[in-house]
Amino acid sequence: MQFQIECNTEKHSQVCLICRQTFQMYEARLIVCNDQGDGYGDICPKCAAKGGNWVQVKLQKLNYKLPA
Ligand SMILES: [Zn+2]
């Protein structure tokens, strides 16, 4: 699992992969993706602020299915 930060030009709402809260997208978006670079979804700034390890543990607890 990897994290990508992308520049975002459109400002629109997204649902956080972890806390399921709708949040407003900012200029830098944090995306969770697999080793092939396929994105799973976005993470809100609150969750992102807790750090990559916390995010990873949280996703594992959610039993997030990673495509093979
Ligand atoms: Zn969140």
N, CA, C, O and the ligand as a Tripos MOL2 file, in Angstrom:
@<TRIPOS>MOLECULE
protein
  273   271    69     0     0
PROTEIN
NO_CHARGES

@<TRIPOS>ATOM
      1 N           0.8450   -1.1880    0.0000 N.3       1 MET1
      2 CA          0.0000    0.0000    0.0000 C.3       1 MET1
      3 C           0.8830    1.2420    0.0000 C.2       1 MET1
      4 O           1.9070    1.3070    0.6800 O.2       1 MET1
      5 N           0.4660    2.1890   -0.7580 N.am      2 GLN2
      6 CA          1.2300    3.4210   -0.8480 C.3       2 GLN2
      7 C           0.3030    4.6100   -0.6710 C.2       2 GLN2
      8 O          -0.9220    4.5020   -0.7400 O.2       2 GLN2
      9 N           0.9290    5.7270   -0.4460 N.am      3 PHE3
     10 CA          0.1690    6.9680   -0.3870 C.3       3 PHE3
     11 C           0.7100    7.9120   -1.4340 C.2       3 PHE3
     12 O           1.9200    8.0810   -1.5850 O.2       3 PHE3
     13 N          -0.1890    8.5080   -2.1360 N.am      4 GLN4
     14 CA          0.2080    9.4720   -3.1380 C.3       4 GLN4
     15 C          -0.3810   10.8180   -2.7750 C.2       4 GLN4
     16 O          -1.5050   10.9090   -2.2810 O.2       4 GLN4
     17 N           0.3690   11.8270   -3.0180 N.am      5 ILE5
     18 CA         -0.1760   13.1740   -2.8820 C.3       5 ILE5
     19 C          -0.2220   13.7850   -4.2710 C.2       5 ILE5
     20 O           0.7860   13.8750   -4.9700 O.2       5 ILE5
     21 N          -1.3940   14.1910   -4.6390 N.am      6 GLU6
     22 CA         -1.5710   14.7790   -5.9540 C.3       6 GLU6
     23 C          -2.0750   16.2000   -5.8270 C.2       6 GLU6
     24 O          -2.7600   16.5520   -4.8670 O.2       6 GLU6
     25 N          -1.7350   16.9820   -6.7790 N.am      7 CYS7
     26 CA         -2.2980   18.3220   -6.8480 C.3       7 CYS7
     27 C          -3.6950   18.2350   -7.4290 C.2       7 CYS7
     28 O          -3.9270   17.5570   -8.4300 O.2       7 CYS7
     29 N          -4.5910   18.9100   -6.8070 N.am      8 ASN8
     30 CA         -5.9770   18.8650   -7.2130 C.3       8 ASN8
     31 C          -6.3960   20.2300   -7.7240 C.2       8 ASN8
     32 O          -6.1820   21.2510   -7.0710 O.2       8 ASN8
     33 N          -6.9870   20.2290   -8.8860 N.am      9 THR9
     34 CA         -7.4000   21.5110   -9.4450 C.3       9 THR9
     35 C          -8.8940   21.7460   -9.2610 C.2       9 THR9
     36 O          -9.3440   22.8900   -9.1960 O.2       9 THR9
     37 N          -9.6610   20.6640   -9.1760 N.am     10 GLU10
     38 CA        -11.0950   20.8130   -8.9710 C.3      10 GLU10
     39 C         -11.3840   20.8110   -7.4820 C.2      10 GLU10
     40 O         -10.8250   20.0120   -6.7310 O.2      10 GLU10
     41 N         -12.2440   21.6940   -7.0670 N.am     11 LYS11
     42 CA        -12.6400   21.7020   -5.6730 C.3      11 LYS11
     43 C         -14.0310   21.0710   -5.5700 C.2      11 LYS11
     44 O         -15.0350   21.6750   -5.9460 O.2      11 LYS11
     45 N         -14.0600   19.8770   -5.0650 N.am     12 HIS12
     46 CA        -15.3480   19.2130   -4.9030 C.3      12 HIS12
     47 C         -15.2750   18.3180   -3.6720 C.2      12 HIS12
     48 O         -14.2020   18.0990   -3.1090 O.2      12 HIS12
     49 N         -16.4130   17.8120   -3.2690 N.am     13 SER13
     50 CA        -16.4830   17.0260   -2.0490 C.3      13 SER13
     51 C         -16.1160   15.5740   -2.3100 C.2      13 SER13
     52 O         -16.4280   15.0110   -3.3600 O.2      13 SER13
     53 N         -15.4600   14.9950   -1.3460 N.am     14 GLN14
     54 CA        -15.1050   13.5890   -1.4070 C.3      14 GLN14
     55 C         -15.5060   12.9260   -0.0980 C.2      14 GLN14
     56 O         -15.6900   13.5940    0.9190 O.2      14 GLN14
     57 N         -15.6400   11.6060   -0.1360 N.am     15 VAL15
     58 CA        -15.9200   10.8640    1.0840 C.3      15 VAL15
     59 C         -14.6240   10.1780    1.5140 C.2      15 VAL15
     60 O         -13.9730    9.4870    0.7310 O.2      15 VAL15
     61 N         -14.2760   10.3870    2.7650 N.am     16 CYS16
     62 CA        -13.0370    9.8120    3.2850 C.3      16 CYS16
     63 C         -13.1420    8.2840    3.3410 C.2      16 CYS16
     64 O         -14.1520    7.7260    3.7720 O.2      16 CYS16
     65 N         -12.0930    7.6460    2.9040 N.am     17 LEU17
     66 CA        -12.0270    6.1940    2.8770 C.3      17 LEU17
     67 C         -12.1160    5.5990    4.2830 C.2      17 LEU17
     68 O         -12.5980    4.4790    4.4520 O.2      17 LEU17
     69 N         -11.6620    6.3250    5.2700 N.am     18 ILE18
     70 CA        -11.5690    5.7890    6.6330 C.3      18 ILE18
     71 C         -12.7690    6.1810    7.4870 C.2      18 ILE18
     72 O         -13.4560    5.3110    8.0230 O.2      18 ILE18
     73 N         -13.0270    7.4610    7.6160 N.am     19 CYS19
     74 CA        -14.0640    7.8900    8.5570 C.3      19 CYS19
     75 C         -15.4150    8.1340    7.8770 C.2      19 CYS19
     76 O         -16.4130    8.4070    8.5450 O.2      19 CYS19
     77 N         -15.4370    8.0330    6.5410 N.am     20 ARG20
     78 CA        -16.6770    8.1710    5.7700 C.3      20 ARG20
     79 C         -17.3030    9.5440    5.8970 C.2      20 ARG20
     80 O         -18.4860    9.7270    5.6090 O.2      20 ARG20
     81 N         -16.5200   10.4910    6.3220 N.am     21 GLN21
     82 CA        -17.0130   11.8540    6.3840 C.3      21 GLN21
     83 C         -16.7960   12.5200    5.0340 C.2      21 GLN21
     84 O         -15.7810   12.3050    4.3710 O.2      21 GLN21
     85 N         -17.7550   13.3200    4.6460 N.am     22 THR22
     86 CA        -17.5740   14.1220    3.4460 C.3      22 THR22
     87 C         -16.6830   15.2990    3.7820 C.2      22 THR22
     88 O         -16.8700   15.9690    4.7980 O.2      22 THR22
     89 N         -15.7400   15.5360    2.9420 N.am     23 PHE23
     90 CA        -14.8570   16.6660    3.1860 C.3      23 PHE23
     91 C         -14.5860   17.3920    1.8840 C.2      23 PHE23
     92 O         -14.7210   16.8380    0.7920 O.2      23 PHE23
     93 N         -14.2090   18.6220    2.0320 N.am     24 GLN24
     94 CA        -13.9110   19.4260    0.8560 C.3      24 GLN24
     95 C         -12.4810   19.1560    0.4210 C.2      24 GLN24
     96 O         -11.5460   19.1750    1.2210 O.2      24 GLN24
     97 N         -12.3460   18.9100   -0.8380 N.am     25 MET25
     98 CA        -11.0280   18.6340   -1.3820 C.3      25 MET25
     99 C         -10.1730   19.8980   -1.3980 C.2      25 MET25
    100 O         -10.6240   20.9790   -1.7770 O.2      25 MET25
    101 N          -8.9480   19.7240   -0.9800 N.am     26 TYR26
    102 CA         -8.0310   20.8510   -1.0290 C.3      26 TYR26
    103 C          -7.0600   20.6770   -2.1840 C.2      26 TYR26
    104 O          -7.1560   19.7350   -2.9700 O.2      26 TYR26
    105 N          -6.1520   21.5840   -2.2630 N.am     27 GLU27
    106 CA         -5.2450   21.5620   -3.4050 C.3      27 GLU27
    107 C          -4.3810   20.3130   -3.4330 C.2      27 GLU27
    108 O          -4.1020   19.7670   -4.5010 O.2      27 GLU27
    109 N          -3.9620   19.8650   -2.2700 N.am     28 ALA28
    110 CA         -3.1940   18.6310   -2.2160 C.3      28 ALA28
    111 C          -4.1060   17.5240   -1.7160 C.2      28 ALA28
    112 O          -4.6780   17.6260   -0.6310 O.2      28 ALA28
    113 N          -4.2390   16.4800   -2.4950 N.am     29 ARG29
    114 CA         -5.0870   15.3770   -2.0620 C.3      29 ARG29
    115 C          -4.2310   14.1570   -1.7830 C.2      29 ARG29
    116 O          -3.2790   13.8600   -2.5040 O.2      29 ARG29
    117 N          -4.5940   13.4640   -0.7230 N.am     30 LEU30
    118 CA         -3.8830   12.2580   -0.3440 C.3      30 LEU30
    119 C          -4.6940   11.0560   -0.8020 C.2      30 LEU30
    120 O          -5.8660   10.9120   -0.4540 O.2      30 LEU30
    121 N          -4.0680   10.2120   -1.5690 N.am     31 ILE31
    122 CA         -4.7580    9.0620   -2.1490 C.3      31 ILE31
    123 C          -4.0580    7.7920   -1.6980 C.2      31 ILE31
    124 O          -2.8300    7.7040   -1.7070 O.2      31 ILE31
    125 N          -4.8550    6.8120   -1.3040 N.am     32 VAL32
    126 CA         -4.3110    5.5020   -0.9860 C.3      32 VAL32
    127 C          -4.3090    4.6690   -2.2550 C.2      32 VAL32
    128 O          -5.3140    4.5980   -2.9610 O.2      32 VAL32
    129 N          -3.1920    4.0450   -2.5400 N.am     33 CYS33
    130 CA         -3.1400    3.2260   -3.7420 C.3      33 CYS33
    131 C          -2.2740    2.0010   -3.4880 C.2      33 CYS33
    132 O          -1.5120    1.9440   -2.5230 O.2      33 CYS33
    133 N          -2.4090    1.0330   -4.3680 N.am     34 ASN34
    134 CA         -1.6070   -0.1790   -4.2270 C.3      34 ASN34
    135 C          -0.2580   -0.0050   -4.9310 C.2      34 ASN34
    136 O           0.0470    1.0620   -5.4640 O.2      34 ASN34
    137 N           0.5310   -1.0650   -4.9220 N.am     35 ASP35
    138 CA          1.8740   -0.9730   -5.4680 C.3      35 ASP35
    139 C           1.8780   -0.7080   -6.9640 C.2      35 ASP35
    140 O           2.8670   -0.2250   -7.5150 O.2      35 ASP35
    141 N           0.7560   -1.0280   -7.6250 N.am     36 GLN36
    142 CA          0.6570   -0.7550   -9.0550 C.3      36 GLN36
    143 C           0.2390    0.6890   -9.3310 C.2      36 GLN36
    144 O           0.2190    1.1430  -10.4750 O.2      36 GLN36
    145 N          -0.0910    1.3840   -8.2640 N.am     37 GLY37
    146 CA         -0.4610    2.7820   -8.4280 C.3      37 GLY37
    147 C          -1.9390    2.9880   -8.6830 C.2      37 GLY37
    148 O          -2.3470    4.0900   -9.0510 O.2      37 GLY37
    149 N          -2.7560    1.9580   -8.4970 N.am     38 ASP38
    150 CA         -4.1980    2.1120   -8.6360 C.3      38 ASP38
    151 C          -4.7560    2.7490   -7.3650 C.2      38 ASP38
    152 O          -4.5190    2.2550   -6.2630 O.2      38 ASP38
    153 N          -5.4720    3.8120   -7.5160 N.am     39 GLY39
    154 CA         -5.9930    4.5180   -6.3610 C.3      39 GLY39
    155 C          -7.2380    3.8630   -5.7860 C.2      39 GLY39
    156 O          -8.0870    3.3740   -6.5310 O.2      39 GLY39
    157 N          -7.3500    3.8520   -4.4730 N.am     40 TYR40
    158 CA         -8.5510    3.3130   -3.8220 C.3      40 TYR40
    159 C          -9.5120    4.4260   -3.4440 C.2      40 TYR40
    160 O         -10.7310    4.2720   -3.5270 O.2      40 TYR40
    161 N          -8.9520    5.5310   -3.0330 N.am     41 GLY41
    162 CA         -9.8160    6.6090   -2.6010 C.3      41 GLY41
    163 C          -9.0330    7.6690   -1.8680 C.2      41 GLY41
    164 O          -7.8120    7.5980   -1.7280 O.2      41 GLY41
    165 N          -9.7690    8.6460   -1.4080 N.am     42 ASP42
    166 CA         -9.1410    9.7910   -0.7740 C.3      42 ASP42
    167 C          -9.2760    9.7220    0.7390 C.2      42 ASP42
    168 O         -10.1820    9.0870    1.2800 O.2      42 ASP42
    169 N          -8.3690   10.3780    1.3830 N.am     43 ILE43
    170 CA         -8.3800   10.4430    2.8390 C.3      43 ILE43
    171 C          -8.4710   11.9010    3.2460 C.2      43 ILE43
    172 O          -7.7760   12.7620    2.7070 O.2      43 ILE43
    173 N          -9.3420   12.1570    4.2070 N.am     44 CYS44
    174 CA         -9.5530   13.5370    4.6160 C.3      44 CYS44
    175 C          -8.3420   14.0570    5.3910 C.2      44 CYS44
    176 O          -7.5430   13.2790    5.9120 O.2      44 CYS44
    177 N          -8.2200   15.3740    5.4570 N.am     45 PRO45
    178 CA         -7.0690   15.9620    6.1530 C.3      45 PRO45
    179 C          -6.9590   15.5310    7.6080 C.2      45 PRO45
    180 O          -5.8530   15.3930    8.1320 O.2      45 PRO45
    181 N          -8.1050   15.3150    8.2730 N.am     46 LYS46
    182 CA         -8.0640   14.9110    9.6860 C.3      46 LYS46
    183 C          -7.4030   13.5490    9.8420 C.2      46 LYS46
    184 O          -6.5630   13.3520   10.7200 O.2      46 LYS46
    185 N          -7.7920   12.6130    8.9820 N.am     47 CYS47
    186 CA         -7.2020   11.2810    9.0530 C.3      47 CYS47
    187 C          -5.7520   11.3110    8.5770 C.2      47 CYS47
    188 O          -4.8870   10.6580    9.1600 O.2      47 CYS47
    189 N          -5.4960   12.0610    7.5310 N.am     48 ALA48
    190 CA         -4.1440   12.1460    6.9950 C.3      48 ALA48
    191 C          -3.1830   12.7130    8.0330 C.2      48 ALA48
    192 O          -2.0100   12.3430    8.0750 O.2      48 ALA48
    193 N          -3.6940   13.6180    8.8710 N.am     49 ALA49
    194 CA         -2.8570   14.2620    9.8750 C.3      49 ALA49
    195 C          -2.3940   13.2860   10.9410 C.2      49 ALA49
    196 O          -1.4390   13.5650   11.6650 O.2      49 ALA49
    197 N          -3.0650   12.1350   11.0440 N.am     50 LYS50
    198 CA         -2.6780   11.1530   12.0580 C.3      50 LYS50
    199 C          -1.5250   10.2840   11.6010 C.2      50 LYS50
    200 O          -0.9800    9.5050   12.3820 O.2      50 LYS50
    201 N          -1.1610   10.4140   10.3700 N.am     51 GLY51
    202 CA          0.0480    9.7560    9.9040 C.3      51 GLY51
    203 C          -0.2030    8.4950    9.1110 C.2      51 GLY51
    204 O          -1.2470    7.8560    9.2370 O.2      51 GLY51
    205 N           0.7710    8.1480    8.2930 N.am     52 GLY52
    206 CA          0.6540    7.0110    7.3950 C.3      52 GLY52
    207 C           0.4560    5.6960    8.1100 C.2      52 GLY52
    208 O          -0.3270    4.8620    7.6560 O.2      52 GLY52
    209 N           1.1480    5.4880    9.2210 N.am     53 ASN53
    210 CA          1.0170    4.2280    9.9490 C.3      53 ASN53
    211 C          -0.3850    4.0530   10.5000 C.2      53 ASN53
    212 O          -0.9720    2.9740   10.4130 O.2      53 ASN53
    213 N          -0.9160    5.1310   11.0690 N.am     54 TRP54
    214 CA         -2.2670    5.0810   11.6300 C.3      54 TRP54
    215 C          -3.2670    4.7740   10.5290 C.2      54 TRP54
    216 O          -4.1760    3.9650   10.7190 O.2      54 TRP54
    217 N          -3.1050    5.4080    9.3920 N.am     55 VAL55
    218 CA         -3.9970    5.1870    8.2610 C.3      55 VAL55
    219 C          -3.9470    3.7260    7.8210 C.2      55 VAL55
    220 O          -4.9750    3.1070    7.5470 O.2      55 VAL55
    221 N          -2.7530    3.2000    7.7610 N.am     56 GLN56
    222 CA         -2.5850    1.8200    7.3000 C.3      56 GLN56
    223 C          -3.2370    0.8310    8.2660 C.2      56 GLN56
    224 O          -3.9160   -0.1030    7.8410 O.2      56 GLN56
    225 N          -3.0250    1.0440    9.5730 N.am     57 VAL57
    226 CA         -3.6490    0.1840   10.5820 C.3      57 VAL57
    227 C          -5.1660    0.2750   10.4920 C.2      57 VAL57
    228 O          -5.8710   -0.7290   10.5910 O.2      57 VAL57
    229 N          -5.6480    1.4800   10.3040 N.am     58 LYS58
    230 CA         -7.0830    1.7140   10.2290 C.3      58 LYS58
    231 C          -7.6940    0.9820    9.0270 C.2      58 LYS58
    232 O          -8.7610    0.3770    9.1310 O.2      58 LYS58
    233 N          -7.0100    1.0490    7.9080 N.am     59 LEU59
    234 CA         -7.5010    0.3830    6.7050 C.3      59 LEU59
    235 C          -7.5000   -1.1270    6.8890 C.2      59 LEU59
    236 O          -8.4000   -1.8180    6.4120 O.2      59 LEU59
    237 N          -6.4980   -1.6300    7.5730 N.am     60 GLN60
    238 CA         -6.4450   -3.0710    7.8280 C.3      60 GLN60
    239 C          -7.5740   -3.4940    8.7510 C.2      60 GLN60
    240 O          -8.1650   -4.5580    8.5680 O.2      60 GLN60
    241 N          -7.8770   -2.6580    9.7500 N.am     61 LYS61
    242 CA         -8.9740   -2.9640   10.6690 C.3      61 LYS61
    243 C         -10.3110   -2.9300    9.9580 C.2      61 LYS61
    244 O         -11.2260   -3.6760   10.3050 O.2      61 LYS61
    245 N         -10.4220   -2.0750    8.9720 N.am     62 LEU62
    246 CA        -11.6400   -2.0190    8.1660 C.3      62 LEU62
    247 C         -11.7020   -3.2010    7.2080 C.2      62 LEU62
    248 O         -12.6830   -3.3820    6.4870 O.2      62 LEU62
    249 N         -10.6520   -3.9930    7.2110 N.am     63 ASN63
    250 CA        -10.5690   -5.1530    6.3260 C.3      63 ASN63
    251 C         -10.7220   -4.7210    4.8700 C.2      63 ASN63
    252 O         -11.4290   -5.3370    4.0720 O.2      63 ASN63
    253 N         -10.0460   -3.6700    4.5800 N.am     64 TYR64
    254 CA        -10.1380   -3.1300    3.2500 C.3      64 TYR64
    255 C          -9.5260   -4.1220    2.2590 C.2      64 TYR64
    256 O          -8.3590   -4.4970    2.3660 O.2      64 TYR64
    257 N         -10.3250   -4.5230    1.3210 N.am     65 LYS65
    258 CA         -9.8840   -5.5280    0.3550 C.3      65 LYS65
    259 C          -8.9730   -4.8790   -0.6940 C.2      65 LYS65
    260 O          -9.3700   -3.9850   -1.4420 O.2      65 LYS65
    261 N          -7.7680   -5.3620   -0.7070 N.am     66 LEU66
    262 CA         -6.8320   -4.8550   -1.6910 C.3      66 LEU66
    263 C          -6.8670   -5.7400   -2.9260 C.2      66 LEU66
    264 O          -6.6220   -6.9430   -2.8370 O.2      66 LEU66
    265 N          -7.1610   -5.1690   -4.0430 N.am     67 PRO67
    266 CA         -7.1860   -5.9900   -5.2750 C.3      67 PRO67
    267 C          -5.8300   -6.6200   -5.5370 C.2      67 PRO67
    268 O          -4.7910   -6.0040   -5.3000 O.2      67 PRO67
    269 N          -5.8460   -7.8220   -6.0170 N.am     68 ALA68
    270 CA         -4.5980   -8.5370   -6.2560 C.3      68 ALA68
    271 C          -3.8760   -7.9160   -7.4490 C.2      68 ALA68
    272 O          -2.7950   -8.3720   -7.8220 O.2      68 ALA68
    273 ZN        -11.2120   10.7210    7.4680 Zn       69 ZN69
@<TRIPOS>BOND
     1     1     2 1
     2     2     3 1
     3     3     4 2
     4     3     5 am
     5     5     6 1
     6     6     7 1
     7     7     8 2
     8     7     9 am
     9     9    10 1
    10    10    11 1
    11    11    12 2
    12    11    13 am
    13    13    14 1
    14    14    15 1
    15    15    16 2
    16    15    17 am
    17    17    18 1
    18    18    19 1
    19    19    20 2
    20    19    21 am
    21    21    22 1
    22    22    23 1
    23    23    24 2
    24    23    25 am
    25    25    26 1
    26    26    27 1
    27    27    28 2
    28    27    29 am
    29    29    30 1
    30    30    31 1
    31    31    32 2
    32    31    33 am
    33    33    34 1
    34    34    35 1
    35    35    36 2
    36    35    37 am
    37    37    38 1
    38    38    39 1
    39    39    40 2
    40    39    41 am
    41    41    42 1
    42    42    43 1
    43    43    44 2
    44    43    45 am
    45    45    46 1
    46    46    47 1
    47    47    48 2
    48    47    49 am
    49    49    50 1
    50    50    51 1
    51    51    52 2
    52    51    53 am
    53    53    54 1
    54    54    55 1
    55    55    56 2
    56    55    57 am
    57    57    58 1
    58    58    59 1
    59    59    60 2
    60    59    61 am
    61    61    62 1
    62    62    63 1
    63    63    64 2
    64    63    65 am
    65    65    66 1
    66    66    67 1
    67    67    68 2
    68    67    69 am
    69    69    70 1
    70    70    71 1
    71    71    72 2
    72    71    73 am
    73    73    74 1
    74    74    75 1
    75    75    76 2
    76    75    77 am
    77    77    78 1
    78    78    79 1
    79    79    80 2
    80    79    81 am
    81    81    82 1
    82    82    83 1
    83    83    84 2
    84    83    85 am
    85    85    86 1
    86    86    87 1
    87    87    88 2
    88    87    89 am
    89    89    90 1
    90    90    91 1
    91    91    92 2
    92    91    93 am
    93    93    94 1
    94    94    95 1
    95    95    96 2
    96    95    97 am
    97    97    98 1
    98    98    99 1
    99    99   100 2
   100    99   101 am
   101   101   102 1
   102   102   103 1
   103   103   104 2
   104   103   105 am
   105   105   106 1
   106   106   107 1
   107   107   108 2
   108   107   109 am
   109   109   110 1
   110   110   111 1
   111   111   112 2
   112   111   113 am
   113   113   114 1
   114   114   115 1
   115   115   116 2
   116   115   117 am
   117   117   118 1
   118   118   119 1
   119   119   120 2
   120   119   121 am
   121   121   122 1
   122   122   123 1
   123   123   124 2
   124   123   125 am
   125   125   126 1
   126   126   127 1
   127   127   128 2
   128   127   129 am
   129   129   130 1
   130   130   131 1
   131   131   132 2
   132   131   133 am
   133   133   134 1
   134   134   135 1
   135   135   136 2
   136   135   137 am
   137   137   138 1
   138   138   139 1
   139   139   140 2
   140   139   141 am
   141   141   142 1
   142   142   143 1
   143   143   144 2
   144   143   145 am
   145   145   146 1
   146   146   147 1
   147   147   148 2
   148   147   149 am
   149   149   150 1
   150   150   151 1
   151   151   152 2
   152   151   153 am
   153   153   154 1
   154   154   155 1
   155   155   156 2
   156   155   157 am
   157   157   158 1
   158   158   159 1
   159   159   160 2
   160   159   161 am
   161   161   162 1
   162   162   163 1
   163   163   164 2
   164   163   165 am
   165   165   166 1
   166   166   167 1
   167   167   168 2
   168   167   169 am
   169   169   170 1
   170   170   171 1
   171   171   172 2
   172   171   173 am
   173   173   174 1
   174   174   175 1
   175   175   176 2
   176   175   177 am
   177   177   178 1
   178   178   179 1
   179   179   180 2
   180   179   181 am
   181   181   182 1
   182   182   183 1
   183   183   184 2
   184   183   185 am
   185   185   186 1
   186   186   187 1
   187   187   188 2
   188   187   189 am
   189   189   190 1
   190   190   191 1
   191   191   192 2
   192   191   193 am
   193   193   194 1
   194   194   195 1
   195   195   196 2
   196   195   197 am
   197   197   198 1
   198   198   199 1
   199   199   200 2
   200   199   201 am
   201   201   202 1
   202   202   203 1
   203   203   204 2
   204   203   205 am
   205   205   206 1
   206   206   207 1
   207   207   208 2
   208   207   209 am
   209   209   210 1
   210   210   211 1
   211   211   212 2
   212   211   213 am
   213   213   214 1
   214   214   215 1
   215   215   216 2
   216   215   217 am
   217   217   218 1
   218   218   219 1
   219   219   220 2
   220   219   221 am
   221   221   222 1
   222   222   223 1
   223   223   224 2
   224   223   225 am
   225   225   226 1
   226   226   227 1
   227   227   228 2
   228   227   229 am
   229   229   230 1
   230   230   231 1
   231   231   232 2
   232   231   233 am
   233   233   234 1
   234   234   235 1
   235   235   236 2
   236   235   237 am
   237   237   238 1
   238   238   239 1
   239   239   240 2
   240   239   241 am
   241   241   242 1
   242   242   243 1
   243   243   244 2
   244   243   245 am
   245   245   246 1
   246   246   247 1
   247   247   248 2
   248   247   249 am
   249   249   250 1
   250   250   251 1
   251   251   252 2
   252   251   253 am
   253   253   254 1
   254   254   255 1
   255   255   256 2
   256   255   257 am
   257   257   258 1
   258   258   259 1
   259   259   260 2
   260   259   261 am
   261   261   262 1
   262   262   263 1
   263   263   264 2
   264   263   265 am
   265   265   266 1
   266   266   267 1
   267   267   268 2
   268   267   269 am
   269   269   270 1
   270   270   271 1
   271   271   272 2
@<TRIPOS>SUBSTRUCTURE
     1 MET1         2 RESIDUE 1 A MET
     2 GLN2         6 RESIDUE 1 A GLN
     3 PHE3        10 RESIDUE 1 A PHE
     4 GLN4        14 RESIDUE 1 A GLN
     5 ILE5        18 RESIDUE 1 A ILE
     6 GLU6        22 RESIDUE 1 A GLU
     7 CYS7        26 RESIDUE 1 A CYS
     8 ASN8        30 RESIDUE 1 A ASN
     9 THR9        34 RESIDUE 1 A THR
    10 GLU10       38 RESIDUE 1 A GLU
    11 LYS11       42 RESIDUE 1 A LYS
    12 HIS12       46 RESIDUE 1 A HIS
    13 SER13       50 RESIDUE 1 A SER
    14 GLN14       54 RESIDUE 1 A GLN
    15 VAL15       58 RESIDUE 1 A VAL
    16 CYS16       62 RESIDUE 1 A CYS
    17 LEU17       66 RESIDUE 1 A LEU
    18 ILE18       70 RESIDUE 1 A ILE
    19 CYS19       74 RESIDUE 1 A CYS
    20 ARG20       78 RESIDUE 1 A ARG
    21 GLN21       82 RESIDUE 1 A GLN
    22 THR22       86 RESIDUE 1 A THR
    23 PHE23       90 RESIDUE 1 A PHE
    24 GLN24       94 RESIDUE 1 A GLN
    25 MET25       98 RESIDUE 1 A MET
    26 TYR26      102 RESIDUE 1 A TYR
    27 GLU27      106 RESIDUE 1 A GLU
    28 ALA28      110 RESIDUE 1 A ALA
    29 ARG29      114 RESIDUE 1 A ARG
    30 LEU30      118 RESIDUE 1 A LEU
    31 ILE31      122 RESIDUE 1 A ILE
    32 VAL32      126 RESIDUE 1 A VAL
    33 CYS33      130 RESIDUE 1 A CYS
    34 ASN34      134 RESIDUE 1 A ASN
    35 ASP35      138 RESIDUE 1 A ASP
    36 GLN36      142 RESIDUE 1 A GLN
    37 GLY37      146 RESIDUE 1 A GLY
    38 ASP38      150 RESIDUE 1 A ASP
    39 GLY39      154 RESIDUE 1 A GLY
    40 TYR40      158 RESIDUE 1 A TYR
    41 GLY41      162 RESIDUE 1 A GLY
    42 ASP42      166 RESIDUE 1 A ASP
    43 ILE43      170 RESIDUE 1 A ILE
    44 CYS44      174 RESIDUE 1 A CYS
    45 PRO45      178 RESIDUE 1 A PRO
    46 LYS46      182 RESIDUE 1 A LYS
    47 CYS47      186 RESIDUE 1 A CYS
    48 ALA48      190 RESIDUE 1 A ALA
    49 ALA49      194 RESIDUE 1 A ALA
    50 LYS50      198 RESIDUE 1 A LYS
    51 GLY51      202 RESIDUE 1 A GLY
    52 GLY52      206 RESIDUE 1 A GLY
    53 ASN53      210 RESIDUE 1 A ASN
    54 TRP54      214 RESIDUE 1 A TRP
    55 VAL55      218 RESIDUE 1 A VAL
    56 GLN56      222 RESIDUE 1 A GLN
    57 VAL57      226 RESIDUE 1 A VAL
    58 LYS58      230 RESIDUE 1 A LYS
    59 LEU59      234 RESIDUE 1 A LEU
    60 GLN60      238 RESIDUE 1 A GLN
    61 LYS61      242 RESIDUE 1 A LYS
    62 LEU62      246 RESIDUE 1 A LEU
    63 ASN63      250 RESIDUE 1 A ASN
    64 TYR64      254 RESIDUE 1 A TYR
    65 LYS65      258 RESIDUE 1 A LYS
    66 LEU66      262 RESIDUE 1 A LEU
    67 PRO67      266 RESIDUE 1 A PRO
    68 ALA68      270 RESIDUE 1 A ALA
    69 ZN69       273 GROUP 0 **** ****
